[in-house]
């Protein structure tokens, strides 16, 4: 039988799928749309759904969200789960149709009742936020759990959070860890960060600083600002990882670039010579003993009065007086030599920390 002789909707859908996926023919989205349209016009729900998707994604046809919604609705009314979800999502976002949270909830519910995990998760959010339906945290948790049991990472994360804080369900730290770990293992960055916090504090799980740092690192590598800050603290304090001030600065910088306020504060303390303010007098004296006066003077240019006073108080009166005189000639403009001198001091501090000569 030639293509032109295919008149039944199931056969037309099959041809559409073959062209869409390039199975036995050269991939051709326009031909896929042609065959999906043939089947859709016969009222075949699966074809209506795929045709809606093509209009949604602009595959084989120009993007037309109104047409996408038109075909999703045709299929949704016939009980097509994926189309019910997509139609609900379109109503929720106001894409291709006027935004209507009540209609979104209606169609999410239809799909959720057919075990679509995405619909179950988003329906849970609607109940959680009172969006298109009366706020009901218990019903929210009910739907989160339905989706979480189907391995939806977003639902697993938020269900873990609900157990952690006791929202819509009795607080249970162990269950919180259980669900956070499920989501974290699927590379959910917020779940990885919160799981790290659980290991850090020993809430719901045995305290383990190495595992805390491990999960912070996983989330930090996905550009999670909170995790980058926490990982910076781990390297700063040698918690779960080998202490490394340079690496701490690296992660604090990453977080600060995303406007993480606490990371910005830590960077202020750790960059330049502010790190000296974090050391006790004995440690500062040991650092200064390993530097010559020229290096100290170069590094101090442009530094705060608090930093300068910290240095002066840990030198002999004669050395401090000579340094002040030297500083009066160098001025207050930072230059390349200043940066290089400060970098050497940071390297020295790092080395002294590693050898155990000083503590940070």
C-alpha positions as CSV (number, residue, x, y, z in Angstrom):
1,X,0.0,0.0,0.0
2,X,1.4,3.4,-1.0
3,X,1.4,6.4,1.4
4,X,-1.5,8.1,-0.6
5,X,-3.7,5.0,0.1
6,X,-3.4,5.3,3.9
7,X,-6.8,6.5,5.0
8,X,-7.1,5.1,8.5
9,X,-6.2,7.4,11.4
10,X,-3.9,4.9,13.1
11,X,-1.9,4.4,9.9
12,X,-1.7,8.1,9.3
13,X,-0.4,8.6,12.8
14,X,2.2,5.9,12.3
15,X,3.4,7.6,9.1
16,X,3.6,10.9,11.0
17,X,5.7,9.3,13.7
18,X,8.0,7.7,11.1
19,X,8.7,11.1,9.5
20,X,9.0,12.8,12.9
21,X,11.6,10.3,14.2
22,X,13.3,9.4,10.8
23,X,12.4,5.8,11.1
24,X,12.7,4.1,7.7
25,X,12.4,7.5,6.0
26,X,14.4,10.7,6.0
27,X,13.4,12.8,9.0
28,X,10.9,15.4,7.8
29,X,8.9,17.4,10.3
30,X,6.7,19.0,7.6
31,X,5.7,15.5,6.4
32,X,5.1,14.5,10.0
33,X,2.7,17.5,10.4
34,X,0.9,16.5,7.2
35,X,0.2,13.0,8.4
36,X,-0.6,14.1,12.0
37,X,-3.1,16.6,10.5
38,X,-4.8,13.9,8.4
39,X,-5.2,11.7,11.5
40,X,-6.2,14.6,13.8
41,X,-8.9,15.7,11.5
42,X,-10.4,12.3,11.9
43,X,-10.7,12.9,15.6
44,X,-7.7,10.6,16.6
45,X,-6.6,11.8,20.0
46,X,-2.9,10.8,19.8
47,X,-2.5,12.6,16.5
48,X,-4.2,15.6,17.9
49,X,-1.7,15.7,20.8
50,X,1.3,15.3,18.5
51,X,0.0,18.0,16.2
52,X,-0.5,20.3,19.1
53,X,3.1,19.7,20.2
54,X,4.4,20.5,16.7
55,X,2.5,23.8,16.7
56,X,3.9,24.4,20.3
57,X,7.5,23.6,19.4
58,X,7.5,25.0,15.8
59,X,8.5,21.7,14.3
60,X,7.4,21.3,10.7
61,X,5.1,24.3,11.0
62,X,5.5,27.9,12.3
63,X,5.0,28.2,16.1
64,X,1.4,28.9,16.8
65,X,0.4,28.5,20.5
66,X,-3.3,29.1,19.8
67,X,-3.3,26.2,17.4
68,X,-1.3,24.1,19.9
69,X,-4.0,24.8,22.5
70,X,-6.7,24.0,20.0
71,X,-5.4,20.6,19.3
72,X,-4.4,19.9,23.0
73,X,-8.0,20.6,24.0
74,X,-9.4,18.3,21.3
75,X,-7.2,15.5,22.6
76,X,-7.7,16.4,26.3
77,X,-11.4,16.1,26.0
78,X,-10.9,12.5,24.8
79,X,-8.9,11.7,27.9
80,X,-5.4,12.1,26.5
81,X,-3.3,12.5,29.6
82,X,-0.3,14.4,28.0
83,X,-2.7,16.8,26.4
84,X,-4.6,17.4,29.6
85,X,-1.3,18.3,31.3
86,X,-0.2,20.5,28.4
87,X,-3.6,22.3,28.3
88,X,-3.5,22.9,32.0
89,X,0.0,24.3,31.7
90,X,-1.1,26.6,28.8
91,X,-3.9,27.9,31.0
92,X,-1.5,28.3,33.9
93,X,1.0,30.3,31.9
94,X,-1.4,32.1,29.7
95,X,0.3,30.7,26.6
96,X,-2.0,30.5,23.5
97,X,-5.0,31.2,25.6
98,X,-6.0,33.7,28.3
99,X,-4.5,32.8,31.7
100,X,-7.0,31.0,33.9
101,X,-5.7,29.3,37.1
102,X,-9.1,27.6,37.7
103,X,-9.0,26.0,34.3
104,X,-5.3,25.0,34.9
105,X,-6.3,23.3,38.1
106,X,-9.2,21.5,36.3
107,X,-6.9,20.0,33.6
108,X,-4.1,19.3,36.0
109,X,-6.5,17.3,38.1
110,X,-7.7,15.4,35.1
111,X,-4.1,14.5,34.2
112,X,-3.1,13.9,37.8
113,X,-5.9,11.4,38.3
114,X,-4.4,9.5,35.4
115,X,-1.0,9.4,37.3
116,X,0.9,12.1,35.3
117,X,3.6,13.0,37.8
118,X,4.1,16.5,36.3
119,X,0.5,17.3,36.7
120,X,0.5,15.9,40.3
121,X,3.4,18.1,41.2
122,X,2.0,21.3,39.7
123,X,-1.4,20.5,41.2
124,X,0.3,20.2,44.6
125,X,1.8,23.7,44.0
126,X,-1.6,25.1,43.2
127,X,-3.0,23.7,46.5
128,X,0.1,24.9,48.3
129,X,-0.2,28.5,47.0
130,X,-4.0,28.7,46.8
131,X,-3.6,29.3,43.0
132,X,-6.9,28.5,41.2
133,X,-8.1,26.5,44.2
134,X,-8.5,27.0,48.0
135,X,-5.2,26.8,49.8
136,X,-4.8,23.4,51.3
137,X,-1.3,22.2,52.4
138,X,-2.5,18.7,53.2
139,X,-3.9,18.2,49.7
140,X,-0.6,19.7,48.4
141,X,1.4,17.1,50.2
142,X,-1.0,14.4,49.0
143,X,-0.2,15.3,45.4
144,X,3.5,15.9,46.0
145,X,3.7,12.4,47.4
146,X,1.9,10.9,44.4
147,X,4.4,12.5,42.1
148,X,7.4,11.8,44.3
149,X,6.6,8.1,44.3
150,X,6.8,8.3,40.5
151,X,10.4,9.6,40.9
152,X,9.6,13.3,40.0
153,X,12.7,15.2,41.5
154,X,10.8,18.5,42.0
155,X,8.1,16.7,44.0
156,X,10.7,14.7,46.0
157,X,12.5,17.9,46.9
158,X,9.4,19.8,48.0
159,X,8.0,16.8,49.9
160,X,11.3,16.5,51.7
161,X,11.0,20.2,52.6
162,X,7.4,19.6,53.9
163,X,8.6,16.9,56.2
164,X,11.5,19.1,57.3
165,X,9.4,22.0,58.4
166,X,6.1,20.1,59.1
167,X,4.0,21.8,56.4
168,X,0.8,19.9,55.7
169,X,2.2,16.8,57.4
170,X,3.8,15.9,60.7
171,X,7.5,17.0,60.9
172,X,9.8,14.1,60.4
173,X,13.5,14.8,59.8
174,X,14.3,11.3,58.7
175,X,11.6,11.3,56.1
176,X,12.9,14.7,55.0
177,X,16.3,13.3,54.5
178,X,14.9,10.3,52.6
179,X,13.1,12.4,50.0
180,X,15.8,15.1,49.8
181,X,18.3,12.3,49.0
182,X,16.0,10.9,46.3
183,X,15.9,14.3,44.6
184,X,19.6,14.9,45.2
185,X,20.5,11.7,43.5
186,X,18.7,13.0,40.5
187,X,20.9,16.1,40.5
188,X,18.3,18.5,42.0
189,X,20.6,21.3,43.2
190,X,18.4,22.7,45.9
191,X,17.9,19.2,47.3
192,X,21.6,18.6,47.2
193,X,22.2,21.8,49.2
194,X,19.5,21.0,51.8
195,X,20.8,17.5,52.1
196,X,24.2,18.9,52.8
197,X,22.7,21.1,55.5
198,X,21.2,18.0,57.1
199,X,24.5,16.2,57.2
200,X,26.1,19.4,58.5
201,X,23.7,19.7,61.4
202,X,23.0,16.0,62.0
203,X,19.3,16.5,61.6
204,X,17.5,13.4,60.4
205,X,20.8,11.7,59.7
206,X,24.1,11.1,61.5
207,X,26.3,14.2,61.3
208,X,29.0,13.8,58.6
209,X,31.0,16.9,57.5
210,X,32.5,15.1,54.5
211,X,29.1,14.2,53.1
212,X,27.9,17.7,53.8
213,X,30.8,19.1,51.7
214,X,30.1,16.4,49.0
215,X,26.5,17.5,48.5
216,X,27.4,21.2,48.7
217,X,29.9,20.6,46.0
218,X,27.4,18.8,43.8
219,X,25.0,21.7,44.0
220,X,27.7,24.3,43.7
221,X,28.9,22.8,40.4
222,X,25.3,23.4,39.2
223,X,25.7,27.1,40.0
224,X,23.6,27.0,43.2
225,X,24.6,30.2,45.0
226,X,23.7,29.0,48.5
227,X,25.7,25.8,48.0
228,X,28.7,27.8,46.6
229,X,28.7,29.9,49.8
230,X,28.4,26.9,52.1
231,X,31.2,25.1,50.2
232,X,33.3,28.2,50.6
233,X,32.7,28.0,54.3
234,X,33.8,24.4,54.3
235,X,37.1,25.2,52.6
236,X,37.5,28.3,54.8
237,X,37.2,26.2,58.0
238,X,38.5,22.8,56.9
239,X,35.1,21.3,57.5
240,X,34.7,18.0,55.6
241,X,37.5,19.1,53.2
242,X,41.2,20.1,53.6
243,X,41.3,23.7,54.6
244,X,42.2,25.9,51.6
245,X,41.6,29.6,51.7
246,X,42.2,30.1,48.0
247,X,39.5,27.6,47.2
248,X,37.2,29.2,49.8
249,X,37.7,32.6,48.1
250,X,36.9,30.9,44.7
251,X,33.5,29.6,45.9
252,X,32.6,32.7,47.8
253,X,33.3,34.7,44.6
254,X,31.1,32.4,42.6
255,X,28.3,33.0,45.1
256,X,28.9,36.7,45.3
257,X,28.6,37.0,41.5
258,X,25.0,35.8,42.0
259,X,24.4,38.5,44.6
260,X,24.6,36.2,47.6
261,X,25.0,38.7,50.5
262,X,26.7,36.5,53.0
263,X,29.3,35.5,50.4
264,X,29.9,39.1,49.7
265,X,30.6,39.7,53.4
266,X,33.0,36.8,53.6
267,X,34.9,38.0,50.6
268,X,35.2,41.4,52.1
269,X,36.8,39.8,55.1
270,X,39.0,37.4,53.1
271,X,40.2,39.5,50.2
272,X,43.0,42.1,50.4
273,X,44.5,41.9,53.8
274,X,41.2,41.7,55.7
275,X,42.0,38.0,56.3
276,X,44.5,39.3,58.9
277,X,41.5,40.5,61.0
278,X,40.4,36.9,61.2
279,X,43.8,35.8,62.7
280,X,44.9,36.1,66.3
281,X,47.9,38.2,67.2
282,X,50.3,35.3,67.4
283,X,49.3,34.2,63.9
284,X,49.7,37.7,62.5
285,X,53.2,38.0,64.1
286,X,54.2,34.7,62.5
287,X,53.0,35.9,59.1
288,X,54.9,39.2,59.4
289,X,58.1,37.4,60.5
290,X,58.1,35.7,57.1
291,X,57.8,39.0,55.1
292,X,60.2,41.9,54.5
293,X,59.2,45.5,55.1
294,X,58.9,46.3,51.4
295,X,56.4,43.5,50.9
296,X,54.3,44.6,53.9
297,X,54.3,48.2,52.8
298,X,53.2,47.3,49.2
299,X,50.5,45.1,50.5
300,X,49.1,47.7,52.9
301,X,48.4,50.3,50.2
302,X,44.7,51.1,50.2
303,X,43.9,48.9,53.1
304,X,41.5,49.9,55.9
305,X,42.6,51.6,59.1
306,X,41.6,48.4,61.0
307,X,43.9,46.3,58.9
308,X,46.8,48.7,59.3
309,X,46.3,48.9,63.0
310,X,46.3,45.1,63.3
311,X,49.7,45.0,61.5
312,X,51.2,47.9,63.5
313,X,50.2,46.4,66.9
314,X,52.0,43.2,66.1
315,X,55.3,44.8,65.2
316,X,57.9,46.4,67.4
317,X,57.5,50.1,67.9
318,X,60.6,50.8,65.8
319,X,59.5,48.6,62.9
320,X,56.0,50.0,63.0
321,X,57.4,53.6,63.0
322,X,59.6,52.8,60.0
323,X,56.7,51.1,58.2
324,X,54.4,54.1,58.7
325,X,57.1,56.4,57.3
326,X,57.5,54.1,54.3
327,X,53.8,54.1,53.8
328,X,53.6,57.9,53.7
329,X,55.8,57.9,50.6
330,X,53.8,55.1,48.8
331,X,50.5,56.9,48.9
332,X,47.0,55.2,48.8
333,X,46.7,54.1,45.2
334,X,46.7,50.3,44.7
335,X,48.9,49.1,41.9
336,X,50.2,45.8,40.4
337,X,52.8,45.5,43.1
338,X,50.1,45.8,45.8
339,X,48.2,42.9,44.2
340,X,51.3,40.8,43.9
341,X,52.3,41.4,47.5
342,X,48.9,40.6,48.8
343,X,48.8,37.4,46.7
344,X,52.2,36.3,48.3
345,X,50.7,37.0,51.8
346,X,47.7,34.9,51.0
347,X,49.9,32.1,49.8
348,X,52.0,32.4,52.9
349,X,48.9,32.2,55.2
350,X,47.6,29.2,53.3
351,X,51.0,27.4,53.7
352,X,51.2,28.2,57.4
353,X,47.6,26.9,57.9
354,X,48.5,23.7,56.0
355,X,51.5,23.1,58.2
356,X,49.6,23.8,61.3
357,X,51.7,26.7,62.4
358,X,48.7,29.0,62.6
359,X,44.9,28.5,62.8
360,X,42.3,30.3,60.9
